[in-house]
Amino acid sequence: MMYIVLFVGLVSLTSCWTQISLAVPSAWFLSTKRAAAGLDNFVADERPIALQSVLSNIGVKATGADRGVIVASPSKEDPDYFYTWTRDSALTAKMLIDTFIAGDTSLRQQIEDYISAEAILQTVANPSGDLTDGSNLGEPKFEVNSTAFTGPWGRPQRDGPALRATALIAYSRWLLLNGDKNNVSSKIWPIISNDLSYVGQYWNQTGFDLWEEVDGSSFFTLAVQHRALVEGQAFAERIGKTCTACKTQAPEVLCFLQAFWNGAFVTSNINDQSGRNGRDTNSILGSIHTFDPEAGCDDLTFQPCSSRALANHKAVTDSFRSLYAVNSDRAQGAAVAVGRYTEDVYFGGNPWCVDTTEQLYDAVYQINRTGFLLIDATSLPFFQDLDPSVVIGSYPASSEVYANITSAIRKYADGYVSVVQEYTPADGSFAEQYSRADGLPLSAADLTWSYAAFLTAAARRSSVVPASWGASNVGPPPATCSGTSAPGTYAPPPLECSSNTSTVAVTFDVRKPTIYGETVFVSGSIVELGKWDTSRGLKLQASRYTSSNPLW
């Protein structure tokens, strides 16, 4: 007997979702600049707009997207961002999870939907590879219907799996605290395990950076990979699982991470042919997304308050001071509009709404927690921008220097938010960029990442911080780096549904001409369709088959 197998990418024969109604901001008119308002009022007004705008770009709210899929932007032309990026989605999901843990319980369904959507995407073969060796996990973006994007692109990108693991570990910790170990072990850990295996196996290979332009070794990618391995090891032990790659590779990643520090700032991309000067917000975002509220000002992990990170912040932001017309009246030591890197030409090279503010709020939090302020030769230029009279030294919390400097850092951070306020349209919408000449929105409208970045910065401004990932427990890296890796093990995660399910009848009608002895089977991702095992697929019947209508 000959078998003809039809592969159907179904998740379930049940309807697993609860419809959620969300309000959308009503004001969509465009203003050159948002009306002047106090900064506290701006942040308070913008937060609900930003959150609703994120939710409007997820799943069924984004027309044509599968449930739980986080869409980068509703923009479908000039540029077309109507896709889901693993990196952007994970950063957005982490924001939603942190917001949920901080008290917004209305977000749980969106988080559960995201987890189910990512479980599906992990199984999708794509131009980067398939799950047999985990190579498909390095694919940067997918169609919003959870199928592969097959066009040319900068691939692979190796930050997505690490960021997704970090987001899911954060949610899993909350589930454990609330007695749901079974859901963590059976549904979420298999996704995390695949991602950690990918990091352990591929961290030492080059790939494209978060801007999708440079093929090399990216500081941002290595920083978030190190974090994922460290917290992955602790989390695996907590639930009785193993992550061998976490333990063996984390020290090596940390060792390699030191190579990006050139003595003055972080060279954001190495082992590349870009020819850029190395000053790139890639590095500031690396410090932001590896922020540990319980860590000190640690140079090794480039914590936000570390001398290296503060010196780097100055080097990167200063590089834009004379570059943009919108910065022409902003003095040294004052906040400025910041782009990706000075050589940027995308849409003319402009400031981005994904900004650098959060590092400064993180730094103030860490300094206040440690109870002293350290100024050394590396960080001195940063601090002298805030107070030219300051000198090298260690200042306790009781000192006048400590009080003045921490206040100045916060004021400096608020300055960056004020720049965002100045160029935010009256409806509160964020595009990807705003014009270097006049501040008008440019590129993709309603960029999900822009909203998510604002929301995390606003949370840090209010001293609302995420849980520690264990940075303070990280030991020194090996004296000599070793270019190792750990072969990973991969398996399709269970594609389980959330609660509140109901059964839906499904009929498969397939018109396929066959000859005597052939049979048609349908195979798919669920148990009823054999979970991709073609020998256990659903056999179709030929009772209505005719030569003019070959219906199975």
Secondary structure, 3 states (H helix, E strand, C coil): CEEEEEEECCCCCEECCCCCCCCCCCCCCCCCCCCCCCHHHHHHHHHHHHHHHHHCCEHHHCCCCCCCCECCCCCECCCECCCEEHHHHHHHHHHHHHHHHCCCHHHHHHHHHHHHHHHHHCCCCECCECCCCCHHHHCCEECCCCCECCCCCCCCCCCHHHHHHHHHHHHHHHHHHCCCHHHHHHHHHHHHHHHHHHHHHHCCCCEECCCCCCEEEEHHHHHHHHHHHHHHHHHHHHCCCCCHHHHHHHHHHHHHHHHHECCCCECCEECCCCCCCCCEHHHHHHHHCCCCCCCCCCCCCCCCCCHHHHHHHHHHHHCCCCCCHHHCCCCCCCCCCCCCECCCCHHHCCCECCCCHHHHHHHHHHHHHHCEEEECCCCHHHHHHHCCCCCCEEEECCCHHHHHHHHHHHHHHHHHHHHHHHCCCCCCCCCCEECCCCCCEECCCCCHHHHHHHHHHHHHHCCCCCCCCCHHHCCCCCCCCCCCCCCCCCCCCCCCCCCCCEECCCCCCCECCCCCCEEEEEEECCHHHHHHCHHHCEECCCCCCCCCCCEC
